[in-house]
Amino acid sequence: MIFDSHCHPQMEQYDKDREEMLKRAREAGVLMICVGTDLETSKKGIELAQKNDGMWATVGLHPNDITDGFDVMAYHNMLLDSKVVAIGEVGLDYYRTPEPGKQKKQKEFFEQFIDLAQKTKKPLILHFRDSSKGSSGRVHKDAIKILDSRFKIQNSGLCGVAHSFTGNMDDAKKYLDLGFCLGFNGILTFTKQYDDVVKYIPLDRILLETDAPFLSPEPYRGKRNEPAYVVEVAKKIAELKNESLEKVIEQTTNNCKKLFKLV
Protein backbone atom coordinates (compact mmCIF):
# COMPACT_ATOMS: atom_id res chain seq x y z
CA MET A 1 0.00 0.00 0.00
CA ILE A 2 1.05 3.60 -0.61
CA PHE A 3 -0.54 6.71 0.93
CA ASP A 4 -1.55 9.85 -0.96
CA SER A 5 -1.82 12.27 1.95
CA HIS A 6 -3.41 15.09 -0.03
CA CYS A 7 -5.76 14.82 -3.01
CA HIS A 8 -9.17 16.11 -4.12
CA PRO A 9 -11.05 13.20 -5.75
CA GLN A 10 -14.38 14.89 -4.96
CA MET A 11 -13.65 17.82 -7.31
CA GLU A 12 -15.50 18.41 -10.56
CA GLN A 13 -12.48 17.44 -12.68
CA TYR A 14 -13.43 13.81 -11.95
CA ASP A 15 -17.20 14.07 -12.46
CA LYS A 16 -17.11 12.20 -15.78
CA ASP A 17 -14.90 9.28 -14.72
CA ARG A 18 -14.56 9.30 -10.93
CA GLU A 19 -15.20 5.58 -10.48
CA GLU A 20 -12.66 4.67 -13.14
CA MET A 21 -10.07 6.98 -11.53
CA LEU A 22 -10.72 5.47 -8.10
CA LYS A 23 -10.45 1.97 -9.55
CA ARG A 24 -6.99 2.81 -10.93
CA ALA A 25 -6.00 4.08 -7.49
CA ARG A 26 -7.22 0.92 -5.78
CA GLU A 27 -5.38 -1.26 -8.30
CA ALA A 28 -2.21 0.73 -7.53
CA GLY A 29 -2.73 0.12 -3.79
CA VAL A 30 -3.29 3.79 -3.00
CA LEU A 31 -4.84 4.90 0.28
CA MET A 32 -5.86 8.55 0.26
CA ILE A 33 -6.83 11.60 2.27
CA CYS A 34 -9.63 13.49 0.49
CA VAL A 35 -8.99 17.14 1.34
CA GLY A 36 -11.72 19.78 1.60
CA THR A 37 -11.21 23.37 0.47
CA ASP A 38 -14.57 24.87 1.54
CA LEU A 39 -17.85 23.71 3.05
CA GLU A 40 -19.11 22.14 -0.19
CA THR A 41 -15.96 20.20 -1.05
CA SER A 42 -15.59 19.18 2.58
CA LYS A 43 -19.11 17.72 2.59
CA LYS A 44 -18.54 15.99 -0.75
CA GLY A 45 -15.24 14.62 0.50
CA ILE A 46 -16.89 13.10 3.55
CA GLU A 47 -19.62 11.52 1.41
CA LEU A 48 -17.02 10.04 -0.93
CA ALA A 49 -14.90 8.72 1.94
CA GLN A 50 -17.94 7.10 3.52
CA LYS A 51 -18.48 5.12 0.30
CA ASN A 52 -14.87 4.03 -0.19
CA ASP A 53 -12.60 1.90 1.94
CA GLY A 54 -9.05 3.18 2.19
CA MET A 55 -10.18 6.81 1.93
CA TRP A 56 -10.55 9.40 4.67
CA ALA A 57 -11.64 13.04 4.56
CA THR A 58 -10.71 16.44 5.94
CA VAL A 59 -12.67 19.65 6.36
CA GLY A 60 -11.13 22.98 5.57
CA LEU A 61 -11.30 26.38 3.92
CA HIS A 62 -8.63 27.26 1.37
CA PRO A 63 -7.33 30.78 2.06
CA ASN A 64 -8.33 31.91 -1.45
CA ASP A 65 -11.93 30.85 -0.80
CA ILE A 66 -12.38 32.96 2.32
CA THR A 67 -15.50 35.15 2.47
CA ASP A 68 -16.79 37.43 5.21
CA GLY A 69 -18.83 34.67 6.79
CA PHE A 70 -17.22 31.80 8.67
CA ASP A 71 -19.52 29.20 10.16
CA VAL A 72 -17.16 27.60 12.65
CA MET A 73 -19.88 25.30 13.99
CA ALA A 74 -20.50 23.86 10.52
CA TYR A 75 -16.87 22.78 10.39
CA HIS A 76 -16.90 21.62 13.98
CA ASN A 77 -19.95 19.42 13.34
CA MET A 78 -18.36 17.81 10.28
CA LEU A 79 -15.28 16.99 12.35
CA LEU A 80 -17.42 14.64 14.42
CA ASP A 81 -17.75 12.22 11.50
CA SER A 82 -15.64 9.09 12.00
CA LYS A 83 -14.17 9.42 8.50
CA VAL A 84 -12.83 12.94 9.14
CA VAL A 85 -9.21 12.81 10.27
CA ALA A 86 -7.90 16.39 9.95
CA ILE A 87 -8.58 20.08 9.49
CA GLY A 88 -7.46 21.44 6.17
CA GLU A 89 -6.49 22.67 3.92
CA VAL A 90 -6.16 25.99 5.71
CA GLY A 91 -3.49 28.67 5.82
CA LEU A 92 -2.22 31.65 3.86
CA ASP A 93 -1.96 32.32 0.14
CA TYR A 94 -0.35 35.58 -0.93
CA TYR A 95 0.03 34.51 -4.57
CA ARG A 96 -3.63 34.88 -5.53
CA THR A 97 -4.47 37.25 -2.69
CA PRO A 98 -1.89 40.06 -2.73
CA GLU A 99 -4.15 42.66 -1.05
CA PRO A 100 -2.99 43.44 2.53
CA GLY A 101 -6.56 43.62 3.83
CA LYS A 102 -7.43 40.19 2.50
CA GLN A 103 -4.18 38.77 3.82
CA LYS A 104 -5.13 40.08 7.25
CA LYS A 105 -8.45 38.26 6.95
CA GLN A 106 -6.62 35.06 5.99
CA LYS A 107 -4.53 35.31 9.15
CA GLU A 108 -7.64 35.76 11.30
CA PHE A 109 -9.33 32.72 9.78
CA PHE A 110 -6.13 30.69 10.08
CA GLU A 111 -5.99 31.42 13.81
CA GLN A 112 -9.60 30.28 14.19
CA PHE A 113 -8.81 26.98 12.50
CA ILE A 114 -5.81 26.51 14.78
CA ASP A 115 -8.15 27.05 17.75
CA LEU A 116 -10.56 24.51 16.27
CA ALA A 117 -7.72 22.01 15.90
CA GLN A 118 -6.84 22.54 19.54
CA LYS A 119 -10.43 21.92 20.67
CA THR A 120 -10.94 18.82 18.54
CA LYS A 121 -7.39 17.39 18.76
CA LYS A 122 -7.22 17.07 14.97
CA PRO A 123 -4.02 17.56 12.95
CA LEU A 124 -3.76 20.50 10.55
CA ILE A 125 -3.15 20.35 6.79
CA LEU A 126 -1.50 23.65 5.94
CA HIS A 127 -1.45 25.57 2.66
CA PHE A 128 1.13 28.36 2.28
CA ARG A 129 2.01 30.08 -1.00
CA ASP A 130 4.07 33.22 -1.52
CA SER A 131 3.10 36.20 -3.64
CA SER A 132 6.16 36.32 -5.91
CA LYS A 133 9.83 35.42 -6.16
CA GLY A 134 10.65 38.87 -4.91
CA SER A 135 8.94 38.20 -1.59
CA SER A 136 9.94 34.57 -1.26
CA GLY A 137 9.67 33.43 2.32
CA ARG A 138 7.26 36.07 3.62
CA VAL A 139 4.27 33.75 3.78
CA HIS A 140 6.30 31.18 5.72
CA LYS A 141 7.60 33.83 8.12
CA ASP A 142 4.02 34.97 8.80
CA ALA A 143 2.74 31.39 9.13
CA ILE A 144 5.49 30.28 11.48
CA LYS A 145 4.99 33.38 13.62
CA ILE A 146 1.27 32.59 13.96
CA LEU A 147 1.86 28.91 14.64
CA ASP A 148 4.60 29.59 17.17
CA SER A 149 2.45 32.17 18.95
CA ARG A 150 -0.65 29.96 19.11
CA PHE A 151 1.33 26.95 20.24
CA LYS A 152 2.89 28.91 23.09
CA ILE A 153 -0.47 30.32 24.15
CA GLN A 154 -2.18 26.95 24.08
CA ASN A 155 0.76 24.70 24.96
CA SER A 156 -1.16 22.32 22.76
CA GLY A 157 1.19 19.91 21.08
CA LEU A 158 -0.67 20.50 17.83
CA CYS A 159 0.63 18.64 14.81
CA GLY A 160 0.05 18.41 11.10
CA VAL A 161 1.68 18.77 7.71
CA ALA A 162 2.86 21.69 5.61
CA HIS A 163 1.31 20.49 2.36
CA SER A 164 3.08 21.02 -0.98
CA PHE A 165 6.11 22.43 0.80
CA THR A 166 7.80 25.24 -1.15
CA GLY A 167 9.85 26.94 1.54
CA ASN A 168 13.60 27.03 2.04
CA MET A 169 15.80 25.02 4.37
CA ASP A 170 15.32 27.42 7.27
CA ASP A 171 11.53 27.25 6.88
CA ALA A 172 11.70 23.46 6.80
CA LYS A 173 13.67 23.35 10.04
CA LYS A 174 11.18 25.64 11.78
CA TYR A 175 8.19 23.51 10.76
CA LEU A 176 10.02 20.43 11.95
CA ASP A 177 10.80 22.15 15.26
CA LEU A 178 7.07 22.85 15.67
CA GLY A 179 6.37 19.15 15.19
CA PHE A 180 5.01 19.29 11.65
CA CYS A 181 5.66 16.93 8.76
CA LEU A 182 6.32 18.22 5.26
CA GLY A 183 4.35 17.08 2.23
CA PHE A 184 5.91 16.73 -1.21
CA ASN A 185 4.24 16.13 -4.56
CA GLY A 186 4.92 16.10 -8.30
CA ILE A 187 6.77 19.41 -8.13
CA LEU A 188 9.84 17.40 -7.12
CA THR A 189 9.81 15.61 -10.48
CA PHE A 190 10.22 18.74 -12.59
CA THR A 191 12.36 21.07 -10.49
CA LYS A 192 15.51 20.65 -8.41
CA GLN A 193 14.66 23.61 -6.15
CA TYR A 194 13.71 21.45 -3.17
CA ASP A 195 16.19 18.61 -3.58
CA ASP A 196 18.42 19.70 -0.69
CA VAL A 197 15.42 20.10 1.62
CA VAL A 198 14.24 16.56 0.84
CA LYS A 199 17.74 15.20 1.43
CA TYR A 200 17.90 16.97 4.81
CA ILE A 201 14.50 16.04 6.24
CA PRO A 202 14.26 12.73 8.13
CA LEU A 203 12.20 10.22 6.20
CA ASP A 204 9.87 9.80 9.17
CA ARG A 205 8.75 13.43 8.75
CA ILE A 206 7.87 13.23 5.04
CA LEU A 207 4.42 12.64 3.53
CA LEU A 208 3.76 11.77 -0.11
CA GLU A 209 0.97 13.59 -1.91
CA THR A 210 -0.37 14.33 -5.38
CA ASP A 211 -2.64 17.36 -4.84
CA ALA A 212 -4.65 15.69 -7.63
CA PRO A 213 -6.16 16.87 -9.92
CA PHE A 214 -3.38 19.48 -9.86
CA LEU A 215 0.43 19.36 -10.11
CA SER A 216 0.86 16.24 -12.23
CA PRO A 217 4.31 14.68 -11.90
CA GLU A 218 6.55 13.63 -14.73
CA PRO A 219 5.81 11.73 -16.95
CA TYR A 220 2.22 13.02 -16.76
CA ARG A 221 2.89 16.76 -17.00
CA GLY A 222 0.13 18.58 -18.86
CA LYS A 223 -2.46 15.94 -17.98
CA ARG A 224 -4.93 15.77 -15.12
CA ASN A 225 -3.30 14.37 -12.01
CA GLU A 226 -4.58 11.25 -10.21
CA PRO A 227 -3.86 9.61 -6.83
CA ALA A 228 -2.41 6.59 -8.66
CA TYR A 229 0.49 8.80 -9.75
CA VAL A 230 1.73 9.25 -6.17
CA VAL A 231 4.28 6.48 -6.79
CA GLU A 232 6.19 8.91 -9.05
CA VAL A 233 6.74 11.17 -6.03
CA ALA A 234 7.92 8.18 -4.00
CA LYS A 235 10.40 7.27 -6.75
CA LYS A 236 11.87 10.79 -6.72
CA ILE A 237 12.23 10.87 -2.95
CA ALA A 238 13.89 7.44 -3.01
CA GLU A 239 16.36 8.76 -5.58
CA LEU A 240 17.13 11.93 -3.62
CA LYS A 241 17.57 10.12 -0.30
CA ASN A 242 19.39 7.13 -1.81
CA GLU A 243 16.87 4.76 -0.27
CA SER A 244 14.89 1.89 -1.73
CA LEU A 245 11.46 2.66 -3.13
CA GLU A 246 10.03 0.03 -0.79
CA LYS A 247 11.45 1.76 2.28
CA VAL A 248 10.16 5.18 1.20
CA ILE A 249 6.67 3.81 0.60
CA GLU A 250 6.60 1.87 3.86
CA GLN A 251 7.87 4.75 6.01
CA THR A 252 5.72 7.50 4.46
CA THR A 253 2.65 5.28 4.70
CA ASN A 254 3.37 4.70 8.38
CA ASN A 255 3.88 8.46 8.79
CA CYS A 256 0.38 9.09 7.44
CA LYS A 257 -1.20 6.45 9.62
CA LYS A 258 0.48 7.91 12.68
CA LEU A 259 -0.35 11.56 11.90
CA PHE A 260 -3.99 10.89 11.04
CA LYS A 261 -4.43 8.36 13.88
CA LEU A 262 -5.22 5.45 11.61
CA VAL A 263 -3.24 2.92 13.65
Phi, psi and omega per residue, in radians:
M1 nan 2.634 3.095
I2 -2.397 2.490 -2.995
F3 -1.895 2.128 2.950
D4 -1.620 1.838 -3.004
S5 -1.391 -0.098 -3.082
H6 -2.764 1.825 3.066
C7 -2.619 2.969 -3.059
H8 -2.285 1.095 -3.084
P9 -1.184 -0.199 3.118
Q10 -1.463 -0.127 -3.045
M11 -1.293 2.798 -3.014
E12 -1.115 -0.357 3.121
Q13 -1.046 -0.316 -3.126
Y14 -1.885 0.135 -3.036
D15 -1.040 -0.558 -3.067
K16 -1.459 -0.396 -3.058
D17 -2.549 0.602 -3.048
R18 -1.020 -0.796 -3.092
E19 -1.121 -0.679 3.106
E20 -1.145 -0.720 3.106
M21 -1.092 -0.765 -3.139
L22 -1.179 -0.591 3.085
K23 -1.112 -0.728 3.101
R24 -1.096 -0.663 3.102
A25 -1.139 -0.775 3.127
R26 -1.085 -0.739 -3.136
E27 -1.124 -0.488 3.105
A28 -1.517 0.019 3.121
G29 1.282 0.516 -3.050
V30 -1.601 2.128 2.884
L31 -1.562 2.665 -3.068
M32 -2.600 2.632 3.000
I33 -1.818 2.041 -3.111
C34 -1.573 1.890 -2.938
V35 -1.659 2.262 3.090
G36 -1.507 2.593 3.136
T37 -2.126 -0.119 3.040
D38 -2.886 -3.066 -3.092
L39 -1.071 -0.761 -3.084
E40 -1.132 -0.870 -3.118
T41 -1.221 -0.464 3.065
S42 -1.176 -0.779 3.116
K43 -1.111 -0.771 3.134
K44 -1.132 -0.632 3.116
G45 -1.120 -0.721 3.111
I46 -1.120 -0.775 -3.139
E47 -1.063 -0.717 -3.137
L48 -1.190 -0.723 3.140
A49 -1.131 -0.624 3.129
Q50 -1.122 -0.465 -3.095
K51 -1.590 -0.198 -3.007
N52 -2.240 2.179 3.003
D53 -1.193 2.619 3.127
G54 1.319 0.259 3.098
M55 -2.320 2.363 3.066
W56 -2.230 2.878 -3.028
A57 -2.151 2.839 3.000
T58 -2.276 2.841 3.049
V59 -2.161 2.308 -3.086
G60 -2.837 3.102 3.123
L61 -2.403 1.863 3.119
H62 -1.014 2.399 -3.088
P63 -1.001 -0.474 3.113
N64 -1.369 -0.174 -3.137
D65 -1.795 0.180 -3.113
I66 -1.212 2.329 3.012
T67 -2.113 -3.112 -3.099
D68 -1.143 -0.562 -3.107
G69 -1.570 2.435 3.098
F70 -2.442 1.854 -3.103
D71 -1.566 1.501 -3.063
V72 -1.077 -0.578 -3.128
M73 -1.213 -0.542 3.095
A74 -1.094 -0.734 3.101
Y75 -1.224 -0.728 3.139
H76 -1.039 -0.742 -3.121
N77 -1.149 -0.662 3.124
M78 -1.180 -0.502 -3.135
L79 -1.178 -0.233 -3.136
L80 -1.378 -0.259 -3.139
D81 -1.182 2.420 -3.068
S82 -1.139 -0.356 3.139
K83 -1.523 -0.114 -3.115
V84 -1.607 2.106 -2.996
V85 -2.032 -0.059 -3.092
A86 -2.853 2.918 3.027
I87 -1.857 2.154 3.136
G88 2.728 2.864 0.164
E89 -1.619 2.470 -3.133
V90 -2.393 2.786 3.097
G91 2.643 -2.417 -3.054
L92 -2.328 2.403 3.085
D93 -2.406 1.808 -3.122
Y94 -1.599 -0.120 -3.118
Y95 -1.246 -0.861 3.141
R96 -1.691 -0.099 3.123
T97 -2.291 1.346 -3.079
P98 -1.399 -0.219 -3.055
E99 -1.243 2.226 -3.107
P100 -0.954 -0.701 -3.128
G101 -1.098 -0.723 3.141
K102 -1.260 -0.573 3.077
Q103 -1.154 -0.622 3.082
K104 -1.097 -0.717 3.118
K105 -1.132 -0.690 3.084
Q106 -1.024 -0.752 -3.138
K107 -1.097 -0.709 -3.134
E108 -1.116 -0.768 3.128
F109 -1.164 -0.690 3.132
F110 -1.030 -0.766 3.127
E111 -1.101 -0.639 3.112
Q112 -1.151 -0.656 3.110
F113 -1.223 -0.602 3.060
I114 -1.098 -0.745 3.097
D115 -1.067 -0.690 3.136
L116 -1.156 -0.662 3.092
A117 -1.112 -0.681 3.107
Q118 -1.103 -0.752 -3.099
K119 -1.205 -0.633 -3.031
T120 -1.738 -0.106 -3.134
K121 1.054 0.621 3.107
K122 -1.792 2.501 3.060
P123 -1.205 2.768 -3.131
L124 -1.819 2.410 2.961
I125 -1.875 1.995 -2.950
L126 -1.793 2.397 3.073
H127 -2.053 2.084 3.083
F128 -2.327 2.214 3.106
R129 -2.452 2.304 -3.096
D130 -1.381 2.877 -3.074
S131 -1.376 -0.650 -3.106
S132 -2.900 2.956 3.099
K133 -1.071 -0.555 -3.110
G134 -1.174 -0.374 -3.132
S135 -2.029 0.408 -3.062
S136 -0.914 2.235 3.106
G137 1.790 -0.310 -3.065
R138 -1.142 -0.720 -3.114
V139 -1.134 -0.633 3.129
H140 -1.252 -0.646 3.081
K141 -1.067 -0.792 3.137
D142 -1.131 -0.764 -3.105
A143 -1.117 -0.804 -3.115
I144 -1.135 -0.644 3.096
K145 -1.080 -0.781 3.131
I146 -1.138 -0.833 -3.134
L147 -1.060 -0.805 -3.119
D148 -1.080 -0.734 -3.135
S149 -1.138 -0.809 -3.114
R150 -1.182 -0.634 3.139
F151 -1.138 -0.714 -3.119
K152 -1.188 -0.683 -3.140
I153 -1.119 -0.761 -3.003
Q154 -1.617 -0.337 -3.054
N155 0.825 0.880 -2.826
S156 -1.650 -0.453 -3.015
G157 1.195 0.483 3.097
L158 -1.036 2.676 3.131
C159 -2.492 3.055 3.140
G160 2.841 -2.741 -3.104
V161 -2.458 2.368 2.978
A162 -1.472 1.712 -3.047
H163 -1.217 2.553 3.114
S164 0.830 0.977 -3.008
F165 -1.055 2.235 3.136
T166 -2.335 0.394 3.105
G167 -1.535 -3.045 3.112
N168 -1.700 -3.043 -3.082
M169 -1.088 -0.717 -3.136
D170 -1.113 -0.726 3.086
D171 -1.061 -0.786 -3.125
A172 -0.999 -0.797 -3.126
K173 -1.078 -0.665 -3.114
K174 -1.205 -0.703 3.078
Y175 -1.118 -0.715 3.106
L176 -1.089 -0.722 3.128
D177 -1.087 -0.532 3.127
L178 -1.420 -0.088 3.102
G179 1.674 0.175 -3.107
F180 -1.569 2.649 2.925
C181 -1.551 2.929 3.070
L182 -2.088 2.352 3.138
G183 -1.791 2.359 3.137
F184 -2.190 2.523 -3.096
N185 -2.317 -2.729 -3.052
G186 -1.052 -0.279 3.093
I187 -0.934 -0.632 -3.120
L188 -1.050 -0.462 -3.037
T189 -1.445 -0.182 -3.141
F190 -2.285 0.211 2.978
T191 -2.586 2.637 3.110
K192 -1.746 0.087 -3.018
Q193 -1.015 -0.541 -3.042
Y194 -1.935 0.218 -3.099
D195 -1.033 -0.798 -3.095
D196 -1.157 -0.601 3.104
V197 -1.126 -0.794 3.134
V198 -1.082 -0.720 3.135
K199 -1.116 -0.571 -3.085
Y200 -1.362 -0.702 -2.997
I201 -1.215 2.344 3.055
P202 -1.045 2.478 -3.096
L203 -1.060 -0.482 -3.123
D204 -1.380 0.126 3.063
R205 -2.098 0.229 -3.111
I206 -1.897 2.376 2.996
L207 -2.029 2.470 3.013
L208 -1.510 2.559 3.069
E209 -2.702 2.851 3.024
T210 -1.950 -0.575 -2.931
D211 1.067 0.392 3.108
A212 -0.952 2.398 0.268
P213 -1.543 0.199 -3.076
F214 -1.736 2.947 2.954
L215 0.988 0.871 3.135
S216 -1.048 2.380 3.118
P217 -1.399 2.867 2.889
E218 -1.122 2.425 0.173
P219 -1.716 0.505 -3.077
Y220 -1.913 0.266 -3.129
R221 -0.955 2.374 -3.131
G222 1.587 -0.155 3.113
K223 -1.927 2.862 3.069
R224 -1.115 2.369 -3.140
N225 -1.390 2.734 3.108
E226 -2.476 2.658 3.094
P227 -0.979 -0.545 -3.137
A228 -1.058 -0.369 -3.099
Y229 -1.437 0.013 -3.103
V230 -1.064 -0.428 3.135
V231 -1.081 -0.487 3.113
E232 -1.146 -0.594 3.081
V233 -1.205 -0.737 3.109
A234 -1.052 -0.723 3.135
K235 -1.067 -0.729 -3.120
K236 -1.182 -0.723 3.117
I237 -1.145 -0.690 3.093
A238 -1.058 -0.716 3.111
E239 -1.113 -0.826 -3.077
L240 -1.171 -0.611 -3.082
K241 -1.687 0.031 3.127
N242 0.951 0.805 3.109
E243 -2.115 2.853 3.075
S244 -1.263 2.626 3.099
L245 -1.047 -0.670 -3.123
E246 -1.076 -0.730 3.141
K247 -1.164 -0.733 3.130
V248 -1.075 -0.787 -3.136
I249 -1.122 -0.798 -3.122
E250 -1.088 -0.818 -3.080
Q251 -1.192 -0.794 -3.108
T252 -1.182 -0.562 3.057
T253 -1.159 -0.749 3.075
N254 -1.110 -0.631 3.100
N255 -1.044 -0.775 3.128
C256 -1.120 -0.801 -3.127
K257 -1.055 -0.677 3.141
K258 -1.218 -0.831 -3.090
L259 -1.088 -0.792 -3.052
F260 -1.611 0.190 3.055
K261 0.987 0.886 3.133
L262 -1.866 0.278 3.106
V263 -2.029 nan nan
